[in-house]
């Protein structure tokens, strides 16, 4: 069993260009966790590129061996640092974890 962790964020800024820059930075920081957090089997994060008035701003898709690996990722210092930045710019978060 592999656990796929999917998270999408709506950023707080009312300025579209600021929101786009922040979304790109969120994606950059998340993707930089590859090779740093050992529990990550794969990670892909990206800023929204279409329909900015309707879509949320940035999404993460990450795979883990199991729920314990996901939990270890959540408390890894490198992830906690990225999460702190995300919390500083986010207005809303939705997540789904499912087995693949």
C-alpha positions, 0 to 999 in steps of 0.5 A, a space after each residue: 500500500 502506498 499513501 498519496 497525499 494531495 493538498 491544495 491551497 488558496 492563497 490570501 493575497 488579493 493581488 493576482 501577481 503577488 499570489 502567483 509569485 507566492 504560489 510559485 515559491 510554495 511549489 519551489 519550496 515543496 519540490 526542494 524537499 525531494 531527497 531531503 525528507 527520506 520518507 518521500 517516495 515522490 513529490 510534485 508541487 505546482 502553481 495553478 496555470 489556468 483559470 486563476 479566478 476559479 481554481 485554487 493557487 497551488 497543489 502538492 501530490 506526494 507519495 509515502 510507503 504508509 501512514 507512518 511515513 506520512 506522519 514522519 514527513 509532517 514533523 520533519 524539520 525541513 517540512 515544518 520550515 516549508 509549512 511555516 512559510 505556507 501558513 504565512 501566505 495561505 487563506 485555505 487548505 484542503 487535503 485528501 490522503 488515499 491508498 494507491 
